[in-house]
């Protein structure tokens, strides 16, 4: 006989290993193997700075699971894959393999991608605030989109300030001066423009899906984040 006071059965647990997680592991293994080969060549040639940079990139790519365990947060595998590919393209291919100078569009493509990724992260942060049992905040779709847009643009601006500071203090070449503009101002402005365009695209798509109450890949990733981190949200 059923007890009417008994709590309803709990939802089935989220599978520990899904397709995205398998892809994530495969991407990490392949990229780490490539960088391990680069590290071996750098050590053999005595290129100590390159070896140090490669080790740093390898550590960054392995850090999300460690950070997640430290703060009891499970980051969706889809987002981890995109972040890892971005770090590999920006630091390993861009800086070590000199793709920034080999391909004129490499920097523009990466800054556009960073605007998209930061926009998705902005949506994720708002969902955490909206659903958290610790914070009483509820935002309409247009404000969620505005927050995601402003978050992505702000981080882009802070990164350009970081590049300027590194060039001024340590003599690096992060701003990538362009032909006819040794100051690097043109590069900085184009970086900010494409950052803004990437943030605008993802914010507009997110607002459109939320307003029509349709499912999008952003919402699927966010729902997976909520399901994997129930302790962050209200019951």
HELIX and SHEET records of a PDB file:
HELIX    1   1 UNK A   19  UNK A   45  1                                  27    
HELIX    2   2 UNK A   48  UNK A   71  1                                  24    
HELIX    3   3 UNK A   77  UNK A   87  1                                  11    
HELIX    4   4 UNK A   88  UNK A   96  3                                   9    
HELIX    5   5 UNK A   99  UNK A  102  1                                   4    
HELIX    6   6 UNK A  106  UNK A  131  1                                  26    
HELIX    7   7 UNK A  141  UNK A  170  1                                  30    
HELIX    8   8 UNK A  185  UNK A  211  1                                  27    
HELIX    9   9 UNK A  217  UNK A  228  1                                  12    
HELIX   10  10 UNK A  230  UNK A  232  5                                   3    
END                                                                             
